[in-house]
Amino acid sequence: MRDRQGRFAGLLLVVLLVISPCLLAGQQRQQIAPARKSDSSAVDESGRKIRVQHGELPKENFQIAGVDLASNEEALKQAARILGPVKVRATGDAADADERACYCSADKSDKTRLYFHRGEVSPWFVLSSTTPVSERKDICRPSSNVTRNISTASGLHLGLTEGEMIAILGLPTSRSHKAGTGRDFMDYEFETKKRDSPQELARAHQEHPGMSERELEDDDYGYYDLGEAIKAEFLNNALIELAVYWTGTT
């Protein structure tokens, strides 16, 4: 009887040792930033309701290959000046309008691509190790600056694990898994209100000379709404596509 109990206990221990890491991995994969009262909601491009965190991410996440999405200079112009001019492809219309410039690695064995986009109100870039079907007609300019090792100023690059991305950005706003493809997704969604630069504030005073600074503030002059999003796609726990968005609207 004792031998049976001993064998059962031993078998149970082995099962627990095998299952526990899997359970822990599953729990870790579902970790997201805790909900807060300051959170809000929005609707994404697919019509799905999403949670948005109050706050902002470090500006280094929006800088890549010398191009800064938050710069006063338009992103496609920056890219043309730094990486070289390229034929811009336009698709969509009105709110769905998209103009994009594509840059690829000069090494033909390296499939890395870097896209800079200009939408109706916001710029964004996409760093990818694959070519989406919708973008296979794009003419990409080879650049020695676009390689497998290219990264944002904050250190985001292809091949990162989910844990490494969390170490840079913190816990994501949401996570999901697509069973059919085996791919995992992490999304970061932030928004906040920001004060304009001294130059913009001076311009507001010039446009409204009869208003005091307090009155300008009460009417939201000198402020803008900042929206930020980072969307990451992983395959076998390695980052294969990174999309980074920055929007500043008055």
Secondary structure, DSSP 8 states (H G I E B T S, - for coil): -HHHHHHHHHHHHHHHHHHHHHHHHHHHHT------TT-EEEE-TTS-EEEEEES---GGGGEETTEETTSSS-HHHHHHHHH-----EEES-GGG-EEEEEEEESSTT---EEEEEE-SS-EEEEEESS--GGGTT--EEEETT-STT-BBTT--BTT--HHHHHHHH-S-SEEEEETTTTEEEEEEEEEEEEE--HHHHHHHHHH-TTS-HHHHHHTTTTEEEEEEEEEEEEETTEEEEEEEEEEEE-
